[in-house]
């Protein structure tokens, strides 16, 4: 039996990343969630016009929402639609995932942070990280480790030549 070749897409499935989240928080668990989007938002995401750096996730009435996520409308968007780039969007999750998040946030003092937005087949998905804030000394230690890893790689590369 002959296997079909998978389609190689040009580029990555990643739409946007929140690099600041890994610097500011200890991310202990990540959960995948769908996003409730309008048509113009999907078209803008396809062209890569999204930013989740300033976004945060909150829970209200047993549902998860993301606020502060910016999707810039395209110039070719329809004129009869009023595009609101930073509206609050609902996250689509299973009930048991929502219950787990509600328990962690209320009981353990955790917060929810959007880490990555990407395509899963034709669906826009977002990874929500269950996180705890870092102290200043933790951030300094992380920067020190990153610098040492970079220097170590540079030394190893120069020794191989």
N, C-alpha and C positions, 0 to 999 in steps of 0.2 A: 504494500500500500504506500502510495506516495504522499508525503506530507506537504501541505501548502506552506509556502514561505509567508512569514508574517510581514506585514507592511512596515517598512522603515520610514518613520516620519522624519521630516526635516525639522530639527530642533527638539526641544524638550517639552514634556507635558506640563511643566511648571509655569504657572501664570504669574504668581507673585510670592515673595518670601518676606518674612518678618525677621530679619537678622538681629534686630535689636532685642527681640524677645529672649534669645539664648544668652545675651549679655546681661539682661536685667533680671532673669528668673532662672531658678532650677526647675526644669521641665521634667516631671516625674512620669507622666503618662500622656499618650496622644490618642485622640479619638477622631475618626473620620466622620464628617457630616456633609450633607448636601446643602445647597443654598437655594432659597426661593428667589428667583430672578425674573425680571421682565425681559421682553424680547430685545430691546435696545441694549440692555446690559450684557446679554450673551454675545451680541455682535461686537461690543467694545472689548469684552474679555478675549474674544478670538484675535483681536488685533493687539492684545497685551496692554491695555490701558487701565490697569488696576493697581491699587496700592493698599496694603494691609498693615503698613508700619505703625500707624497710630490707632489701630483698631483694638477693640476689646469685646469679649463675649460676656453677656449677662443673662441671668435666668429670671423670668417673670411668668407667673401663673402656670408653672410647670412646663414652660417652653424655653428654648434657647434662642437668643437673638444676638446679632453682631452689629456693633455701632462703630462709626468712625472709619469704616472701610470705604474707600473712594474708588468709584468707577467713572472715568471721564467719558462723557458721551461723544460719539463720533460726529463729525461735521455733516455727514450724509444722513443723519438720523431724521426721522419723520418730523414734520413741523407741528403736527397735531398732538404730539406727546410732550408733556412737560417733564424733562429729565431732571431728576434730583440726584446728584452724584453721591451724596453721603447719607442717604436715607437708612433707616434701621431695617435690616433684612433678617428674616426668620431662618434659623438653621433647622434642617430636617434630620432628626435622629429617632432611633427606636426608644420606646418608653423605658426599657431597662437601662439604656445608656444615660438617658436624662435623669433617672432616679439615682444612678451612681454619681453623676456630676453634682446633683443637688446635695447629696450626702457629703461629698468631699468638700464642697465649697462652704456649706453651713457648719459642719462639724470640725474640720481640720484647718480652717483658715486659709484654704487654697484659693487661687484665682484662676480664671480661664483666659487663655491668650491664644489668638489665632497665629499659627506658625507658618503654614504653607497653604497656598491655593494652587490647585492643579486640575488637569483634565483627567477623568477616568472614563474612557471611551468617549461618549459625547456629553457626559455630565460634568458640571463644574463642582468640584469637591473642595473642602477646606479641612485642614487638620487643626483641631482644637487641643491645645496643650493644657494639662492640669499642672499648675505651676505655683511655686512659692518664691517670694521675692528674695533676691540676694542682698547681702550686706556689702558695704564698700570693700572690706578686706577680701571677700570672695571674688569680687570683680577684679581686684588687683592680682590675685593669685591666678585667675584664668588668663589674664593678659600675659603674665609672666610665663605660664606654661605654653601659651601660643607662640611667644617670642622664642622660647627655648626650642620648641619643635622646628620652627623656621630656621634657626641658627644651626641646629643639628643636621637638618636636611642639606643646608648649604655646605657644611663641613664634609658630610659624607659624599656629596657630589664632587667637591674639589679633590678629595682623596682618591676617587675612582679614576681621575684623569691622569 
